[in-house]
């Protein structure tokens, strides 16, 4: 196995972990907003909701 194969495999693992993290964040946000917050789970994907969340955090 050459060093370029090792680098490529490492990059694929890093991208996979980042992608899994983004997917889990979205699913967790949908569960939190939909189940615990009582709203539409897909409503968490709307930009207005994120503006409200960021205004609340600041």
mmCIF file of the N, C-alpha and C atoms, coordinates in Angstrom:
data_MODEL
# 
_entry.id   MODEL 
# 
loop_
_atom_site.group_PDB 
_atom_site.id 
_atom_site.type_symbol 
_atom_site.label_atom_id 
_atom_site.label_alt_id 
_atom_site.label_comp_id 
_atom_site.label_asym_id 
_atom_site.label_entity_id 
_atom_site.label_seq_id 
_atom_site.pdbx_PDB_ins_code 
_atom_site.Cartn_x 
_atom_site.Cartn_y 
_atom_site.Cartn_z 
_atom_site.occupancy 
_atom_site.B_iso_or_equiv 
_atom_site.pdbx_formal_charge 
_atom_site.auth_seq_id 
_atom_site.auth_comp_id 
_atom_site.auth_asym_id 
_atom_site.auth_atom_id 
_atom_site.pdbx_PDB_model_num 
ATOM 1   N N  . UNK A 1 1  ? 0.856   -1.175 0.000  1.00 0.00 ? 1  UNK A N  1 
ATOM 2   C CA . UNK A 1 1  ? 0.000   0.000  0.000  1.00 0.00 ? 1  UNK A CA 1 
ATOM 3   C C  . UNK A 1 1  ? 0.899   1.235  0.000  1.00 0.00 ? 1  UNK A C  1 
ATOM 4   N N  . UNK A 1 2  ? 0.667   2.099  -0.951 1.00 0.00 ? 2  UNK A N  1 
ATOM 5   C CA . UNK A 1 2  ? 1.485   3.298  -1.067 1.00 0.00 ? 2  UNK A CA 1 
ATOM 6   C C  . UNK A 1 2  ? 0.966   4.392  -0.144 1.00 0.00 ? 2  UNK A C  1 
ATOM 7   N N  . UNK A 1 3  ? 1.756   5.436  -0.001 1.00 0.00 ? 3  UNK A N  1 
ATOM 8   C CA . UNK A 1 3  ? 1.367   6.523  0.888  1.00 0.00 ? 3  UNK A CA 1 
ATOM 9   C C  . UNK A 1 3  ? 0.157   7.283  0.353  1.00 0.00 ? 3  UNK A C  1 
ATOM 10  N N  . UNK A 1 4  ? -0.004  7.329  -0.978 1.00 0.00 ? 4  UNK A N  1 
ATOM 11  C CA . UNK A 1 4  ? -1.174  8.023  -1.529 1.00 0.00 ? 4  UNK A CA 1 
ATOM 12  C C  . UNK A 1 4  ? -2.454  7.252  -1.222 1.00 0.00 ? 4  UNK A C  1 
ATOM 13  N N  . UNK A 1 5  ? -2.380  5.925  -1.196 1.00 0.00 ? 5  UNK A N  1 
ATOM 14  C CA . UNK A 1 5  ? -3.550  5.125  -0.809 1.00 0.00 ? 5  UNK A CA 1 
ATOM 15  C C  . UNK A 1 5  ? -3.900  5.363  0.655  1.00 0.00 ? 5  UNK A C  1 
ATOM 16  N N  . UNK A 1 6  ? -2.887  5.461  1.481  1.00 0.00 ? 6  UNK A N  1 
ATOM 17  C CA . UNK A 1 6  ? -3.113  5.704  2.905  1.00 0.00 ? 6  UNK A CA 1 
ATOM 18  C C  . UNK A 1 6  ? -3.748  7.080  3.119  1.00 0.00 ? 6  UNK A C  1 
ATOM 19  N N  . UNK A 1 7  ? -3.271  8.087  2.409  1.00 0.00 ? 7  UNK A N  1 
ATOM 20  C CA . UNK A 1 7  ? -3.828  9.436  2.525  1.00 0.00 ? 7  UNK A CA 1 
ATOM 21  C C  . UNK A 1 7  ? -5.278  9.457  2.035  1.00 0.00 ? 7  UNK A C  1 
ATOM 22  N N  . UNK A 1 8  ? -5.549  8.777  0.922  1.00 0.00 ? 8  UNK A N  1 
ATOM 23  C CA . UNK A 1 8  ? -6.902  8.733  0.385  1.00 0.00 ? 8  UNK A CA 1 
ATOM 24  C C  . UNK A 1 8  ? -7.856  8.039  1.351  1.00 0.00 ? 8  UNK A C  1 
ATOM 25  N N  . UNK A 1 9  ? -7.418  6.939  1.937  1.00 0.00 ? 9  UNK A N  1 
ATOM 26  C CA . UNK A 1 9  ? -8.269  6.234  2.908  1.00 0.00 ? 9  UNK A CA 1 
ATOM 27  C C  . UNK A 1 9  ? -8.530  7.104  4.135  1.00 0.00 ? 9  UNK A C  1 
ATOM 28  N N  . UNK A 1 10 ? -7.512  7.827  4.572  1.00 0.00 ? 10 UNK A N  1 
ATOM 29  C CA . UNK A 1 10 ? -7.684  8.711  5.723  1.00 0.00 ? 10 UNK A CA 1 
ATOM 30  C C  . UNK A 1 10 ? -8.661  9.840  5.407  1.00 0.00 ? 10 UNK A C  1 
ATOM 31  N N  . UNK A 1 11 ? -8.561  10.418 4.225  1.00 0.00 ? 11 UNK A N  1 
ATOM 32  C CA . UNK A 1 11 ? -9.491  11.481 3.827  1.00 0.00 ? 11 UNK A CA 1 
ATOM 33  C C  . UNK A 1 11 ? -10.923 10.968 3.728  1.00 0.00 ? 11 UNK A C  1 
ATOM 34  N N  . UNK A 1 12 ? -11.091 9.764  3.207  1.00 0.00 ? 12 UNK A N  1 
ATOM 35  C CA . UNK A 1 12 ? -12.427 9.171  3.117  1.00 0.00 ? 12 UNK A CA 1 
ATOM 36  C C  . UNK A 1 12 ? -13.000 8.957  4.507  1.00 0.00 ? 12 UNK A C  1 
ATOM 37  N N  . UNK A 1 13 ? -12.181 8.514  5.452  1.00 0.00 ? 13 UNK A N  1 
ATOM 38  C CA . UNK A 1 13 ? -12.656 8.327  6.828  1.00 0.00 ? 13 UNK A CA 1 
ATOM 39  C C  . UNK A 1 13 ? -13.044 9.653  7.463  1.00 0.00 ? 13 UNK A C  1 
ATOM 40  N N  . UNK A 1 14 ? -12.231 10.692 7.236  1.00 0.00 ? 14 UNK A N  1 
ATOM 41  C CA . UNK A 1 14 ? -12.527 12.004 7.809  1.00 0.00 ? 14 UNK A CA 1 
ATOM 42  C C  . UNK A 1 14 ? -13.823 12.562 7.236  1.00 0.00 ? 14 UNK A C  1 
ATOM 43  N N  . UNK A 1 15 ? -13.996 12.472 5.921  1.00 0.00 ? 15 UNK A N  1 
ATOM 44  C CA . UNK A 1 15 ? -15.223 12.958 5.283  1.00 0.00 ? 15 UNK A CA 1 
ATOM 45  C C  . UNK A 1 15 ? -16.427 12.147 5.773  1.00 0.00 ? 15 UNK A C  1 
ATOM 46  N N  . UNK A 1 16 ? -16.248 10.855 5.944  1.00 0.00 ? 16 UNK A N  1 
ATOM 47  C CA . UNK A 1 16 ? -17.335 10.008 6.436  1.00 0.00 ? 16 UNK A CA 1 
ATOM 48  C C  . UNK A 1 16 ? -17.760 10.388 7.841  1.00 0.00 ? 16 UNK A C  1 
ATOM 49  N N  . UNK A 1 17 ? -16.798 10.656 8.713  1.00 0.00 ? 17 UNK A N  1 
ATOM 50  C CA . UNK A 1 17 ? -17.114 11.052 10.088 1.00 0.00 ? 17 UNK A CA 1 
ATOM 51  C C  . UNK A 1 17 ? -17.802 12.408 10.106 1.00 0.00 ? 17 UNK A C  1 
ATOM 52  N N  . UNK A 1 18 ? -17.314 13.353 9.305  1.00 0.00 ? 18 UNK A N  1 
ATOM 53  C CA . UNK A 1 18 ? -17.955 14.668 9.238  1.00 0.00 ? 18 UNK A CA 1 
ATOM 54  C C  . UNK A 1 18 ? -19.376 14.579 8.699  1.00 0.00 ? 18 UNK A C  1 
ATOM 55  N N  . UNK A 1 19 ? -19.572 13.766 7.675  1.00 0.00 ? 19 UNK A N  1 
ATOM 56  C CA . UNK A 1 19 ? -20.909 13.587 7.105  1.00 0.00 ? 19 UNK A CA 1 
ATOM 57  C C  . UNK A 1 19 ? -21.848 12.926 8.110  1.00 0.00 ? 19 UNK A C  1 
ATOM 58  N N  . UNK A 1 20 ? -21.349 11.933 8.823  1.00 0.00 ? 20 UNK A N  1 
ATOM 59  C CA . UNK A 1 20 ? -22.171 11.282 9.856  1.00 0.00 ? 20 UNK A CA 1 
ATOM 60  C C  . UNK A 1 20 ? -22.534 12.282 10.950 1.00 0.00 ? 20 UNK A C  1 
ATOM 61  N N  . UNK A 1 21 ? -21.588 13.150 11.306 1.00 0.00 ? 21 UNK A N  1 
ATOM 62  C CA . UNK A 1 21 ? -21.874 14.160 12.329 1.00 0.00 ? 21 UNK A CA 1 
ATOM 63  C C  . UNK A 1 21 ? -22.949 15.133 11.893 1.00 0.00 ? 21 UNK A C  1 
ATOM 64  N N  . UNK A 1 22 ? -22.892 15.563 10.638 1.00 0.00 ? 22 UNK A N  1 
ATOM 65  C CA . UNK A 1 22 ? -23.909 16.490 10.118 1.00 0.00 ? 22 UNK A CA 1 
ATOM 66  C C  . UNK A 1 22 ? -25.282 15.818 10.086 1.00 0.00 ? 22 UNK A C  1 
ATOM 67  N N  . UNK A 1 23 ? -25.315 14.573 9.633  1.00 0.00 ? 23 UNK A N  1 
ATOM 68  C CA . UNK A 1 23 ? -26.590 13.842 9.573  1.00 0.00 ? 23 UNK A CA 1 
ATOM 69  C C  . UNK A 1 23 ? -27.160 13.646 10.972 1.00 0.00 ? 23 UNK A C  1 
ATOM 70  N N  . UNK A 1 24 ? -26.312 13.271 11.932 1.00 0.00 ? 24 UNK A N  1 
ATOM 71  C CA . UNK A 1 24 ? -26.795 13.081 13.304 1.00 0.00 ? 24 UNK A CA 1 
ATOM 72  C C  . UNK A 1 24 ? -27.248 14.391 13.927 1.00 0.00 ? 24 UNK A C  1 
ATOM 73  N N  . UNK A 1 25 ? -26.581 15.505 13.590 1.00 0.00 ? 25 UNK A N  1 
ATOM 74  C CA . UNK A 1 25 ? -27.009 16.808 14.085 1.00 0.00 ? 25 UNK A CA 1 
ATOM 75  C C  . UNK A 1 25 ? -28.396 17.161 13.562 1.00 0.00 ? 25 UNK A C  1 
ATOM 76  N N  . UNK A 1 26 ? -28.615 16.919 12.276 1.00 0.00 ? 26 UNK A N  1 
ATOM 77  C CA . UNK A 1 26 ? -29.919 17.225 11.676 1.00 0.00 ? 26 UNK A CA 1 
ATOM 78  C C  . UNK A 1 26 ? -31.009 16.345 12.274 1.00 0.00 ? 26 UNK A C  1 
ATOM 79  N N  . UNK A 1 27 ? -30.727 15.055 12.411 1.00 0.00 ? 27 UNK A N  1 
ATOM 80  C CA . UNK A 1 27 ? -31.726 14.145 12.989 1.00 0.00 ? 27 UNK A CA 1 
ATOM 81  C C  . UNK A 1 27 ? -32.015 14.527 14.440 1.00 0.00 ? 27 UNK A C  1 
ATOM 82  N N  . UNK A 1 28 ? -30.970 14.844 15.196 1.00 0.00 ? 28 UNK A N  1 
ATOM 83  C CA . UNK A 1 28 ? -31.173 15.256 16.587 1.00 0.00 ? 28 UNK A CA 1 
ATOM 84  C C  . UNK A 1 28 ? -31.962 16.547 16.694 1.00 0.00 ? 28 UNK A C  1 
ATOM 85  N N  . UNK A 1 29 ? -31.696 17.483 15.790 1.00 0.00 ? 29 UNK A N  1 
ATOM 86  C CA . UNK A 1 29 ? -32.454 18.739 15.789 1.00 0.00 ? 29 UNK A CA 1 
ATOM 87  C C  . UNK A 1 29 ? -33.919 18.487 15.452 1.00 0.00 ? 29 UNK A C  1 
ATOM 88  N N  . UNK A 1 30 ? -34.161 17.593 14.503 1.00 0.00 ? 30 UNK A N  1 
ATOM 89  C CA . UNK A 1 30 ? -35.540 17.276 14.138 1.00 0.00 ? 30 UNK A CA 1 
ATOM 90  C C  . UNK A 1 30 ? -36.263 16.613 15.298 1.00 0.00 ? 30 UNK A C  1 
ATOM 91  N N  . UNK A 1 31 ? -35.591 15.721 16.012 1.00 0.00 ? 31 UNK A N  1 
ATOM 92  C CA . UNK A 1 31 ? -36.215 15.066 17.162 1.00 0.00 ? 31 UNK A CA 1 
ATOM 93  C C  . UNK A 1 31 ? -36.487 16.084 18.266 1.00 0.00 ? 31 UNK A C  1 
ATOM 94  N N  . UNK A 1 32 ? -35.497 16.914 18.542 1.00 0.00 ? 32 UNK A N  1 
ATOM 95  C CA . UNK A 1 32 ? -35.671 17.915 19.591 1.00 0.00 ? 32 UNK A CA 1 
ATOM 96  C C  . UNK A 1 32 ? -36.765 18.917 19.265 1.00 0.00 ? 32 UNK A C  1 
ATOM 97  N N  . UNK A 1 33 ? -36.804 19.379 18.035 1.00 0.00 ? 33 UNK A N  1 
ATOM 98  C CA . UNK A 1 33 ? -37.800 20.384 17.646 1.00 0.00 ? 33 UNK A CA 1 
ATOM 99  C C  . UNK A 1 33 ? -39.179 19.764 17.500 1.00 0.00 ? 33 UNK A C  1 
ATOM 100 N N  . UNK A 1 34 ? -39.234 18.569 16.946 1.00 0.00 ? 34 UNK A N  1 
ATOM 101 C CA . UNK A 1 34 ? -40.524 17.948 16.674 1.00 0.00 ? 34 UNK A CA 1 
ATOM 102 C C  . UNK A 1 34 ? -41.145 17.268 17.872 1.00 0.00 ? 34 UNK A C  1 
ATOM 103 N N  . UNK A 1 35 ? -40.368 16.454 18.564 1.00 0.00 ? 35 UNK A N  1 
ATOM 104 C CA . UNK A 1 35 ? -40.914 15.664 19.666 1.00 0.00 ? 35 UNK A CA 1 
ATOM 105 C C  . UNK A 1 35 ? -40.939 16.473 20.953 1.00 0.00 ? 35 UNK A C  1 
ATOM 106 N N  . UNK A 1 36 ? -39.804 17.028 21.310 1.00 0.00 ? 36 UNK A N  1 
ATOM 107 C CA . UNK A 1 36 ? -39.724 17.743 22.583 1.00 0.00 ? 36 UNK A CA 1 
ATOM 108 C C  . UNK A 1 36 ? -40.310 19.149 22.494 1.00 0.00 ? 36 UNK A C  1 
ATOM 109 N N  . UNK A 1 37 ? -40.176 19.790 21.336 1.00 0.00 ? 37 UNK A N  1 
ATOM 110 C CA . UNK A 1 37 ? -40.673 21.152 21.182 1.00 0.00 ? 37 UNK A CA 1 
ATOM 111 C C  . UNK A 1 37 ? -42.104 21.238 20.709 1.00 0.00 ? 37 UNK A C  1 
ATOM 112 N N  . UNK A 1 38 ? -42.648 20.141 20.234 1.00 0.00 ? 38 UNK A N  1 
ATOM 113 C CA . UNK A 1 38 ? -44.034 20.114 19.814 1.00 0.00 ? 38 UNK A CA 1 
ATOM 114 C C  . UNK A 1 38 ? -44.296 20.722 18.451 1.00 0.00 ? 38 UNK A C  1 
ATOM 115 N N  . UNK A 1 39 ? -43.265 20.966 17.664 1.00 0.00 ? 39 UNK A N  1 
ATOM 116 C CA . UNK A 1 39 ? -43.452 21.534 16.334 1.00 0.00 ? 39 UNK A CA 1 
ATOM 117 C C  . UNK A 1 39 ? -43.335 20.474 15.255 1.00 0.00 ? 39 UNK A C  1 
ATOM 118 N N  . UNK A 1 40 ? -43.395 20.934 14.020 1.00 0.00 ? 40 UNK A N  1 
ATOM 119 C CA . UNK A 1 40 ? -43.210 20.050 12.880 1.00 0.00 ? 40 UNK A CA 1 
ATOM 120 C C  . UNK A 1 40 ? -41.722 19.695 12.797 1.00 0.00 ? 40 UNK A C  1 
ATOM 121 N N  . UNK A 1 41 ? -41.358 18.398 12.787 1.00 0.00 ? 41 UNK A N  1 
ATOM 122 C CA . UNK A 1 41 ? -39.942 18.039 12.746 1.00 0.00 ? 41 UNK A CA 1 
ATOM 123 C C  . UNK A 1 41 ? -39.201 18.612 11.539 1.00 0.00 ? 41 UNK A C  1 
ATOM 124 N N  . UNK A 1 42 ? -39.880 18.763 10.407 1.00 0.00 ? 42 UNK A N  1 
ATOM 125 C CA . UNK A 1 42 ? -39.223 19.314 9.228  1.00 0.00 ? 42 UNK A CA 1 
ATOM 126 C C  . UNK A 1 42 ? -39.130 20.833 9.283  1.00 0.00 ? 42 UNK A C  1 
ATOM 127 N N  . UNK A 1 43 ? -39.818 21.452 10.240 1.00 0.00 ? 43 UNK A N  1 
ATOM 128 C CA . UNK A 1 43 ? -39.749 22.891 10.409 1.00 0.00 ? 43 UNK A CA 1 
ATOM 129 C C  . UNK A 1 43 ? -38.378 23.359 10.854 1.00 0.00 ? 43 UNK A C  1 
ATOM 130 N N  . UNK A 1 44 ? -37.603 22.459 11.448 1.00 0.00 ? 44 UNK A N  1 
ATOM 131 C CA . UNK A 1 44 ? -36.262 22.827 11.900 1.00 0.00 ? 44 UNK A CA 1 
ATOM 132 C C  . UNK A 1 44 ? -35.338 23.123 10.723 1.00 0.00 ? 44 UNK A C  1 
ATOM 133 N N  . UNK A 1 45 ? -35.715 22.725 9.537  1.00 0.00 ? 45 UNK A N  1 
ATOM 134 C CA . UNK A 1 45 ? -34.888 22.976 8.355  1.00 0.00 ? 45 UNK A CA 1 
ATOM 135 C C  . UNK A 1 45 ? -35.137 24.347 7.743  1.00 0.00 ? 45 UNK A C  1 
ATOM 136 N N  . UNK A 1 46 ? -36.122 25.079 8.239  1.00 0.00 ? 46 UNK A N  1 
ATOM 137 C CA . UNK A 1 46 ? -36.447 26.403 7.703  1.00 0.00 ? 46 UNK A CA 1 
ATOM 138 C C  . UNK A 1 46 ? -35.468 27.456 8.231  1.00 0.00 ? 46 UNK A C  1 
ATOM 139 N N  . UNK A 1 47 ? -35.055 28.380 7.369  1.00 0.00 ? 47 UNK A N  1 
ATOM 140 C CA . UNK A 1 47 ? -34.097 29.412 7.800  1.00 0.00 ? 47 UNK A CA 1 
ATOM 141 C C  . UNK A 1 47 ? -34.619 30.304 8.925  1.00 0.00 ? 47 UNK A C  1 
ATOM 142 N N  . UNK A 1 48 ? -35.916 30.563 8.959  1.00 0.00 ? 48 UNK A N  1 
ATOM 143 C CA . UNK A 1 48 ? -36.478 31.410 9.999  1.00 0.00 ? 48 UNK A CA 1 
ATOM 144 C C  . UNK A 1 48 ? -36.316 30.823 11.386 1.00 0.00 ? 48 UNK A C  1 
ATOM 145 N N  . UNK A 1 49 ? -36.397 29.516 11.478 1.00 0.00 ? 49 UNK A N  1 
ATOM 146 C CA . UNK A 1 49 ? -36.221 28.843 12.762 1.00 0.00 ? 49 UNK A CA 1 
ATOM 147 C C  . UNK A 1 49 ? -34.783 29.035 13.248 1.00 0.00 ? 49 UNK A C  1 
ATOM 148 N N  . UNK A 1 50 ? -33.824 28.901 12.333 1.00 0.00 ? 50 UNK A N  1 
ATOM 149 C CA . UNK A 1 50 ? -32.420 29.059 12.719 1.00 0.00 ? 50 UNK A CA 1 
ATOM 150 C C  . UNK A 1 50 ? -32.099 30.498 13.081 1.00 0.00 ? 50 UNK A C  1 
ATOM 151 N N  . UNK A 1 51 ? -32.746 31.465 12.419 1.00 0.00 ? 51 UNK A N  1 
ATOM 152 C CA . UNK A 1 51 ? -32.565 32.866 12.802 1.00 0.00 ? 51 UNK A CA 1 
ATOM 153 C C  . UNK A 1 51 ? -33.060 33.084 14.230 1.00 0.00 ? 51 UNK A C  1 
ATOM 154 N N  . UNK A 1 52 ? -34.211 32.494 14.548 1.00 0.00 ? 52 UNK A N  1 
ATOM 155 C CA . UNK A 1 52 ? -34.765 32.610 15.889 1.00 0.00 ? 52 UNK A CA 1 
ATOM 156 C C  . UNK A 1 52 ? -33.838 31.951 16.916 1.00 0.00 ? 52 UNK A C  1 
ATOM 157 N N  . UNK A 1 53 ? -33.304 30.791 16.592 1.00 0.00 ? 53 UNK A N  1 
ATOM 158 C CA . UNK A 1 53 ? -32.396 30.090 17.508 1.00 0.00 ? 53 UNK A CA 1 
ATOM 159 C C  . UNK A 1 53 ? -31.135 30.924 17.737 1.00 0.00 ? 53 UNK A C  1 
ATOM 160 N N  . UNK A 1 54 ? -30.560 31.476 16.667 1.00 0.00 ? 54 UNK A N  1 
ATOM 161 C CA . UNK A 1 54 ? -29.348 32.273 16.805 1.00 0.00 ? 54 UNK A CA 1 
ATOM 162 C C  . UNK A 1 54 ? -29.600 33.571 17.556 1.00 0.00 ? 54 UNK A C  1 
ATOM 163 N N  . UNK A 1 55 ? -30.779 34.172 17.365 1.00 0.00 ? 55 UNK A N  1 
ATOM 164 C CA . UNK A 1 55 ? -31.137 35.366 18.125 1.00 0.00 ? 55 UNK A CA 1 
ATOM 165 C C  . UNK A 1 55 ? -31.276 35.033 19.601 1.00 0.00 ? 55 UNK A C  1 
ATOM 166 N N  . UNK A 1 56 ? -31.827 33.861 19.907 1.00 0.00 ? 56 UNK A N  1 
ATOM 167 C CA . UNK A 1 56 ? -32.010 33.429 21.282 1.00 0.00 ? 56 UNK A CA 1 
ATOM 168 C C  . UNK A 1 56 ? -30.664 33.175 21.952 1.00 0.00 ? 56 UNK A C  1 
ATOM 169 N N  . UNK A 1 57 ? -29.723 32.590 21.217 1.00 0.00 ? 57 UNK A N  1 
ATOM 170 C CA . UNK A 1 57 ? -28.416 32.260 21.779 1.00 0.00 ? 57 UNK A CA 1 
ATOM 171 C C  . UNK A 1 57 ? -27.597 33.529 22.033 1.00 0.00 ? 57 UNK A C  1 
ATOM 172 N N  . UNK A 1 58 ? -27.717 34.503 21.154 1.00 0.00 ? 58 UNK A N  1 
ATOM 173 C CA . UNK A 1 58 ? -26.945 35.736 21.319 1.00 0.00 ? 58 UNK A CA 1 
ATOM 174 C C  . UNK A 1 58 ? -27.578 36.572 22.350 1.00 0.00 ? 58 UNK A C  1 
# 
